Amino acid sequence: MYMEAIFRTQVFGKATGRANNYRIPSVITTKHGTIVACADERFFSAADFPNRIDKVVRRSEDGGKTWQEQIVAVEEVGESKNHGSLAIDPALLYDEEQDKIFMLYSHTPTNIGIITAKRGTGFTSAGDRIVTVNGKKGHIDSSGKVFAGKTATTYTVDERGDVFEGGKKVGNMYIKNCPVCEFETFFLYICESTDDGKTWSKPVCLNTQVKEKWMSFLGTCPGIGIKLKHGKYAGRLVFPVYYNSQGMFIVPILSLSACVIYSDDGGKTWKRGKSPNDGRKKHGIKLSSRFVADWNNITESQVIELPDGTLRMFMRNHSLKRLISMAESKDGGVTWQNYRHNEYLPQPICQVSVLNADYNGKQVTLVCNAADKQKRVNGLVRLSYDYGETFVSSMPVKQPGEDNGFVYSCMTQAKNGDIVLLYEGSTMHETIESIVFPISVLENYKNGKTE
């Protein structure tokens, strides 16, 4: 019964795309029943950087059984591994009231990653984009005119980042071999779709709203965001993100903390909340997200809402316990309390996906991750009746005899109640696969079979 009840297909891969490597699935369902999936299309390797990474989308109108032709939602630039820009790590959020899909992702210029990124927002206090002009600090005004210091130059930059001098293109500011180069940091971008994922708006940078000057890295937590339905903060849009406060030193330091960004005006403006690392105690010492030691790092996280409006965060972390950690927020993600590790959720320091779903007239929670303390293997999806505190059953994502590799994943509930789970099934990162299954199969799965 188990095998017959699960439908399997490939969603992203070379056969239907333009690259050899695909990573970081995100998937949501709209009120029209359309399932919209997004991923990184990684052109020159599976690596985060250096690379060129675009955002691609596929849609399903039959509950995840078949998928339409791939759509390029965000296009970056670059013709080789060492000369490309990134749009990395998607997270989708669907707002049913607006009938709008939001896509959050991070952008960087050539060869910039968490360790190599510089501190700063990438913008001046006046809101102009910071650049280097032939190695000197400069900026671009709202018309695209380039300044070196306060002196106007002969360069201009268009919306794609292409740089012109005297009407002739001389490069792209996202690529290092250009006379005008983008500031070397992380930029958090958001774009929207109002037609079920068929077309996407021009991306808008959120750095001036949610990034501090002392942050170097600011990135999405891969998976999904949510819209709150209950309590005082009902209607709030919430995306988990994480950041690094240290930047580049002689010896690179990672000081990573998760939090959420949130919007109370339908996505027009965004604010950033505090981290569970702010104020929690370790060995009697009060921590701060401005500086935490490696084993206190909390990174890629997902959030669900409890019936009273409380948020619960599930966090990838660097603790030697090798367990997913959890915390709660009573104020819509502004502050967090009760940080702890869940003994039922082993993890090898890897992303976790979490979803609240409707089942038999009640709400249940599904959690999926690589359930191993050492390696990215053993993908399990678990079922909880108490919002992820404990679990009544768990089921392997892959079939017996398959390669046991398992990395990132994301889930959504189709209109008919089935769960559509997208996942990376190999550390080669060549494809993103999916399974579609009824929750009853997961509920009844015991000892390798359904009962």
C-alpha positions as CSV (number, residue, x, y, z in Angstrom):
1,M,0.0,0.0,0.0
2,Y,2.8,2.4,0.9
3,M,4.5,2.3,-2.5
4,E,1.2,2.4,-4.5
5,A,0.0,5.4,-2.6
6,I,3.0,7.6,-3.4
7,F,3.5,9.3,-6.7
8,R,7.1,10.2,-7.7
9,T,8.4,12.6,-10.3
10,Q,11.3,14.9,-11.1
11,V,10.5,18.6,-11.0
12,F,13.9,20.3,-11.8
13,G,16.8,18.8,-13.8
14,K,18.9,19.0,-16.9
15,A,16.1,17.4,-19.0
16,T,13.7,20.3,-18.5
17,G,16.1,23.2,-17.7
18,R,19.3,24.9,-18.8
19,A,21.9,23.7,-16.3
20,N,23.4,20.6,-14.8
21,N,22.7,21.5,-11.2
22,Y,19.5,22.4,-9.2
23,R,19.2,23.1,-5.5
24,I,17.0,24.6,-2.8
25,P,13.4,23.7,-3.4
26,S,10.5,26.0,-2.4
27,V,6.8,25.2,-3.1
28,I,3.4,26.6,-2.3
29,T,-0.2,26.1,-3.3
30,T,-2.6,28.9,-4.4
31,K,-6.3,29.1,-3.8
32,H,-6.8,28.1,-7.4
33,G,-5.2,24.8,-6.7
34,T,-2.0,25.6,-8.6
35,I,1.2,24.4,-7.1
36,V,4.2,26.7,-7.7
37,A,7.7,25.4,-7.2
38,C,10.9,27.4,-7.3
39,A,14.6,26.4,-7.2
40,D,18.2,27.6,-7.8
41,E,19.3,26.9,-11.4
42,R,23.1,26.7,-10.9
43,F,24.9,27.0,-14.2
44,F,28.6,26.1,-13.7
45,S,28.6,23.8,-10.6
46,A,26.5,22.8,-7.6
47,A,28.4,25.3,-5.4
48,D,27.0,28.3,-3.8
49,F,29.8,30.4,-5.2
50,P,31.6,31.2,-7.4
51,N,28.8,30.5,-9.8
52,R,25.9,32.0,-11.7
53,I,22.5,31.2,-10.1
54,D,19.1,32.1,-11.5
55,K,15.7,31.6,-10.0
56,V,13.4,29.2,-11.9
57,V,9.8,28.2,-11.5
58,R,7.6,25.3,-12.5
59,R,3.8,25.1,-12.1
60,S,1.5,22.1,-11.6
61,E,-2.3,22.3,-12.1
62,D,-3.0,18.6,-11.2
63,G,-1.7,18.3,-7.6
64,G,1.9,17.8,-8.4
65,K,1.6,14.9,-10.8
66,T,2.7,16.8,-13.9
67,W,4.7,20.1,-14.3
68,Q,4.6,22.8,-16.9
69,E,7.5,24.2,-18.8
70,Q,10.2,25.9,-16.7
71,I,10.0,29.7,-16.2
72,V,12.9,32.0,-15.5
73,A,11.7,34.2,-12.6
74,V,14.9,36.0,-11.8
75,E,17.8,36.1,-14.2
76,E,21.4,36.9,-13.2
77,V,24.4,37.4,-15.4
78,G,27.7,35.6,-16.1
79,E,29.2,33.3,-18.7
80,S,31.6,31.4,-16.6
81,K,32.0,30.1,-13.0
82,N,34.3,32.9,-11.8
83,H,32.3,35.6,-13.6
84,G,28.7,35.3,-12.5
85,S,26.2,36.8,-10.0
86,L,23.9,34.9,-7.7
87,A,20.2,34.8,-6.9
88,I,20.4,32.2,-4.2
89,D,18.1,30.3,-1.8
90,P,14.4,30.9,-2.5
91,A,11.5,31.1,-0.1
92,L,8.0,31.5,-1.3
93,L,5.0,32.9,0.6
94,Y,1.4,32.9,-0.7
95,D,-1.1,35.5,0.5
96,E,-4.6,34.2,-0.3
97,E,-6.3,37.5,0.4
98,Q,-4.2,39.3,-2.1
99,D,-3.9,36.3,-4.4
100,K,-0.2,37.1,-4.5
101,I,3.0,35.0,-4.3
102,F,6.1,36.5,-2.8
103,M,9.6,35.2,-3.6
104,L,12.4,36.1,-1.2
105,Y,16.0,35.4,-2.1
106,S,19.6,36.7,-1.7
107,H,21.7,38.3,-4.4
108,T,25.5,38.8,-4.5
109,P,28.0,39.9,-7.1
110,T,30.8,37.7,-8.3
111,N,32.5,35.3,-5.8
112,I,30.8,36.7,-2.6
113,G,29.8,34.3,0.1
114,I,29.0,34.3,3.8
115,I,32.7,34.6,4.8
116,T,33.9,37.0,2.1
117,A,31.0,39.4,2.3
118,K,31.7,42.9,3.6
119,R,29.7,44.6,6.4
120,G,27.1,47.1,5.2
121,T,23.8,47.5,3.4
122,G,25.3,48.4,0.1
123,F,23.4,51.8,0.1
124,T,24.3,55.3,1.1
125,S,22.2,57.2,3.7
126,A,20.5,58.9,0.8
127,G,19.5,55.5,-0.7
128,D,22.0,55.5,-3.6
129,R,23.7,52.2,-4.4
130,I,27.3,52.0,-3.3
131,V,29.9,50.9,-6.0
132,T,33.6,51.0,-6.6
133,V,34.7,53.0,-9.7
134,N,38.0,51.8,-11.0
135,G,38.8,50.7,-7.4
136,K,37.6,53.9,-5.7
137,K,34.4,54.3,-3.6
138,G,31.5,55.7,-5.5
139,H,27.7,55.5,-5.9
140,I,24.9,55.4,-8.5
141,D,22.1,57.9,-8.3
142,S,18.5,57.2,-9.1
143,S,19.0,58.1,-12.8
144,G,21.8,55.5,-13.2
145,K,24.6,58.1,-13.2
146,V,27.8,56.9,-11.6
147,F,29.9,59.1,-9.2
148,A,33.4,58.5,-7.9
149,G,33.3,60.2,-4.6
150,K,31.3,63.4,-5.3
151,T,32.5,63.7,-8.9
152,A,30.3,62.6,-11.8
153,T,31.9,60.1,-14.2
154,T,31.1,59.2,-17.8
155,Y,29.6,55.9,-16.7
156,T,26.0,55.0,-16.5
157,V,24.3,51.8,-15.2
158,D,21.0,50.3,-16.4
159,E,18.4,48.2,-14.6
160,R,20.2,44.9,-15.5
161,G,23.5,46.2,-14.1
162,D,25.1,46.8,-17.5
163,V,27.6,49.6,-17.4
164,F,28.0,52.1,-20.3
165,E,30.6,54.7,-21.2
166,G,29.7,57.1,-24.0
167,G,26.9,54.8,-25.1
168,K,29.2,51.7,-25.3
169,K,28.7,48.8,-23.0
170,V,31.9,48.2,-21.0
171,G,30.8,45.4,-18.6
172,N,28.3,44.6,-15.9
173,M,28.6,45.8,-12.3
174,Y,27.9,42.4,-10.9
175,I,31.0,41.0,-12.6
176,K,34.4,41.8,-11.1
177,N,36.2,42.6,-14.4
178,C,34.1,45.8,-14.8
179,P,35.2,49.4,-14.1
180,V,32.1,49.9,-12.0
181,C,31.4,47.1,-9.4
182,E,28.6,46.5,-6.9
183,F,29.5,46.6,-3.2
184,E,30.6,43.2,-2.1
185,T,27.9,42.2,0.3
186,F,24.6,40.3,0.5
187,F,21.4,41.9,-0.8
188,L,18.0,40.6,0.2
189,Y,15.5,40.8,-2.7
190,I,11.8,40.2,-3.0
191,C,9.6,39.9,-6.1
192,E,5.9,39.0,-6.7
193,S,3.6,37.1,-8.9
194,T,-0.2,37.9,-9.2
195,D,-0.9,35.3,-11.9
196,D,-0.2,32.0,-10.1
197,G,3.5,32.1,-10.8
198,K,3.4,32.6,-14.6
199,T,5.1,36.0,-14.5
200,W,7.2,37.8,-11.8
201,S,7.7,41.5,-11.0
202,K,11.0,43.4,-11.0
203,P,12.8,42.4,-7.8
204,V,13.0,45.0,-5.0
205,C,15.9,45.2,-2.6
206,L,15.0,45.2,1.2
207,N,18.5,45.9,2.6
208,T,17.7,49.5,3.6
209,Q,14.6,48.2,5.5
210,V,16.0,45.1,7.3
211,K,19.8,45.0,7.1
212,E,22.1,46.7,9.6
213,K,25.4,48.3,8.7
214,W,27.1,45.8,11.1
215,M,25.8,42.8,9.1
216,S,27.8,41.2,6.3
217,F,25.6,38.3,5.3
218,L,21.8,38.5,5.3
219,G,20.0,35.6,3.6
220,T,16.8,33.8,3.3
221,C,16.0,30.6,5.2
222,P,15.1,28.2,2.3
223,G,11.6,26.9,2.3
224,I,8.5,29.0,2.8
225,G,7.1,32.0,4.7
226,I,3.7,32.2,6.2
227,K,0.8,34.6,6.7
228,L,-0.5,34.6,10.3
229,K,-4.2,33.7,10.8
230,H,-4.8,34.0,14.5
231,G,-4.4,36.4,17.4
232,K,-3.3,40.0,17.6
233,Y,-0.9,39.8,14.6
234,A,-3.3,38.1,12.2
235,G,-2.6,39.2,8.6
236,R,1.2,39.6,9.2
237,L,3.5,38.2,6.6
238,V,6.5,36.4,8.0
239,F,9.7,35.2,6.3
240,P,12.6,33.5,8.3
241,V,16.0,34.9,7.5
242,Y,19.5,34.7,9.1
243,Y,22.6,36.9,9.2
244,N,26.3,37.1,10.0
245,S,27.5,40.0,12.2
246,Q,31.2,39.6,11.7
247,G,32.2,40.0,8.1
248,M,35.8,39.5,6.8
249,F,38.6,39.4,9.3
250,I,42.2,38.1,9.0
251,V,40.7,34.9,10.3
252,P,37.1,34.5,8.9
253,I,34.5,34.3,11.7
254,L,30.9,33.1,11.5
255,S,28.5,34.5,14.0
256,L,25.2,33.4,12.6
257,S,21.7,34.0,14.0
258,A,18.2,33.4,12.6
259,C,15.2,35.7,13.0
260,V,12.2,36.7,10.9
261,I,11.3,39.7,8.7
262,Y,7.7,40.7,8.8
263,S,5.2,43.0,7.0
264,D,1.9,44.4,8.4
265,D,0.9,46.2,5.1
266,G,0.7,43.3,2.7
267,G,4.4,43.2,1.7
268,K,4.8,46.9,1.0
269,T,7.3,47.5,3.8
270,W,9.3,45.1,6.1
271,K,10.8,45.1,9.5
272,R,13.2,42.7,11.2
273,G,12.6,41.0,14.6
274,K,15.2,39.9,17.1
275,S,16.8,36.4,17.1
276,P,16.3,33.5,19.6
277,N,20.1,34.1,20.2
278,D,19.3,37.5,21.7
279,G,19.1,37.1,25.4
280,R,19.2,33.3,25.6
281,K,21.6,31.9,28.2
282,K,24.4,29.3,27.6
283,H,26.3,28.1,30.7
284,G,24.8,31.0,32.6
285,I,26.1,33.6,30.0
286,K,23.6,35.8,28.2
287,L,24.1,35.6,24.4
288,S,23.6,38.3,21.8
289,S,23.2,37.8,18.0
290,R,25.9,40.4,17.5
291,F,28.4,37.8,18.5
292,V,28.0,34.1,19.2
293,A,30.5,31.2,19.1
294,D,30.2,28.6,16.4
295,W,28.3,26.1,18.5
296,N,25.6,28.7,19.2
297,N,25.1,29.5,15.5
298,I,21.4,29.1,14.4
299,T,20.8,29.4,10.7
300,E,18.2,28.1,8.2
301,S,14.9,28.0,10.0
302,Q,11.2,27.5,9.3
303,V,8.2,28.9,11.2
304,I,4.7,27.6,11.9
305,E,1.7,29.2,13.7
306,L,0.0,27.7,16.7
307,P,-3.8,28.1,17.2
308,D,-3.4,31.1,19.6
309,G,-1.1,33.0,17.2
310,T,2.1,31.9,18.8
311,L,5.0,31.3,16.3
312,R,7.2,28.3,16.6
313,M,10.6,28.3,14.9
314,F,12.5,25.1,13.9
315,M,16.2,25.8,13.5
316,R,19.2,24.3,11.9
317,N,22.0,24.9,14.4
318,H,25.7,24.1,15.1
319,S,25.3,22.6,18.6
320,L,27.2,19.4,19.2
321,K,23.8,17.9,20.2
322,R,23.0,17.6,16.5
323,L,19.3,18.1,17.1
324,I,16.9,20.6,15.5
325,S,16.3,23.5,18.0
326,M,13.0,25.2,18.6
327,A,11.7,28.5,20.2
328,E,8.4,30.4,20.4
329,S,7.3,34.0,19.8
330,K,4.2,35.6,21.4
331,D,4.6,38.9,19.5
332,G,4.5,37.8,15.9
333,G,8.2,37.2,15.6
334,V,9.6,40.3,17.2
335,T,11.1,38.4,20.2
336,W,11.7,34.7,21.0
337,Q,11.7,32.6,24.1
338,N,12.2,29.0,25.3
339,Y,15.1,28.0,23.1
340,R,15.6,24.2,23.3
341,H,16.6,21.2,21.3
342,N,14.0,18.6,20.1
343,E,15.3,15.1,21.0
344,Y,13.1,13.6,18.3
345,L,14.7,15.5,15.4
346,P,18.3,14.6,14.7
347,Q,20.2,16.7,12.1
348,P,23.6,16.8,10.5
349,I,23.6,20.6,10.4
350,C,21.2,20.8,7.5
351,Q,18.0,22.6,6.6
352,V,14.6,21.4,7.9
353,S,11.2,21.9,6.3
354,V,8.0,22.2,8.4
355,L,4.3,22.5,7.4
356,N,1.0,22.8,9.1
357,A,-1.7,20.9,7.2
358,D,-5.4,20.1,7.5
359,Y,-6.3,16.4,8.1
360,N,-9.6,14.9,9.1
361,G,-10.9,18.2,10.4
362,K,-7.9,19.0,12.5
363,Q,-4.5,20.7,12.0
364,V,-1.4,18.5,12.0
365,T,2.3,19.3,11.5
366,L,4.7,17.6,9.2
367,V,8.5,17.9,9.6
368,C,11.0,16.7,7.0
369,N,14.8,16.6,7.2
370,A,17.9,14.5,6.9
371,A,17.4,12.5,10.1
372,D,21.0,11.7,10.9
373,K,23.5,13.3,13.2
374,Q,26.5,12.8,11.0
375,K,25.6,12.8,7.3
376,R,23.0,14.3,4.9
377,V,21.2,11.0,4.5
378,N,18.0,9.3,5.7
379,G,15.3,11.7,4.7
380,L,12.3,11.3,6.9
381,V,8.9,13.0,7.0
382,R,7.3,12.9,10.4
383,L,3.7,13.6,11.6
384,S,2.9,15.5,14.8
385,Y,-0.4,16.2,16.6
386,D,1.2,18.8,18.9
387,Y,2.8,21.2,16.4
388,G,6.2,19.4,16.3
389,E,6.9,18.7,19.9
390,T,6.4,14.9,19.5
391,F,5.6,12.6,16.6
392,V,3.2,9.8,16.1
393,S,4.8,8.4,12.9
394,S,7.6,8.8,10.4
395,M,8.1,7.7,6.9
396,P,11.2,7.5,4.6
397,V,11.1,9.8,1.6
398,K,13.0,7.5,-0.6
399,Q,12.3,3.9,-1.7
400,P,14.2,0.9,-0.4
401,G,17.4,0.4,-2.4
402,E,17.7,4.0,-3.5
403,D,20.8,6.1,-2.7
404,N,20.2,7.3,0.9
405,G,21.3,10.9,0.3
406,F,19.0,13.6,1.4
407,V,19.6,17.4,1.6
408,Y,17.1,20.2,1.4
409,S,13.3,19.9,1.1
410,C,10.0,21.8,1.1
411,M,6.4,20.8,1.4
412,T,2.9,22.1,0.5
413,Q,-0.6,20.7,0.8
414,A,-2.5,20.3,-2.5
415,K,-6.1,21.3,-2.8
416,N,-7.2,17.6,-2.5
417,G,-5.3,17.3,0.8
418,D,-2.3,15.4,-0.5
419,I,1.2,16.5,0.5
420,V,3.6,17.5,-2.2
421,L,7.2,17.2,-1.0
422,L,10.1,18.4,-3.1
423,Y,13.6,17.3,-2.1
424,E,17.3,17.1,-3.1
425,G,18.0,13.4,-3.1
426,S,21.7,13.5,-3.6
427,T,24.7,15.6,-2.6
428,M,25.5,15.8,-6.4
429,H,22.7,18.3,-6.6
430,E,21.7,17.5,-10.2
431,T,17.9,17.2,-9.7
432,I,15.0,18.1,-7.4
433,E,12.6,15.2,-7.0
434,S,9.1,15.1,-5.6
435,I,6.7,12.7,-3.9
436,V,3.0,13.2,-3.5
437,F,1.2,11.3,-0.8
438,P,-2.0,11.4,1.4
439,I,-1.4,12.1,5.0
440,S,-3.1,8.8,5.9
441,V,-0.2,6.9,4.5
442,L,2.2,8.8,6.7
443,E,-0.1,8.4,9.8
444,N,-0.3,4.7,9.4
445,Y,3.3,4.0,8.4
446,K,4.9,1.6,10.9
447,N,8.0,-0.5,10.6
448,G,8.4,-0.2,6.8
449,K,4.7,-0.7,5.9
450,T,1.3,0.8,6.4
451,E,-1.0,-0.9,8.9
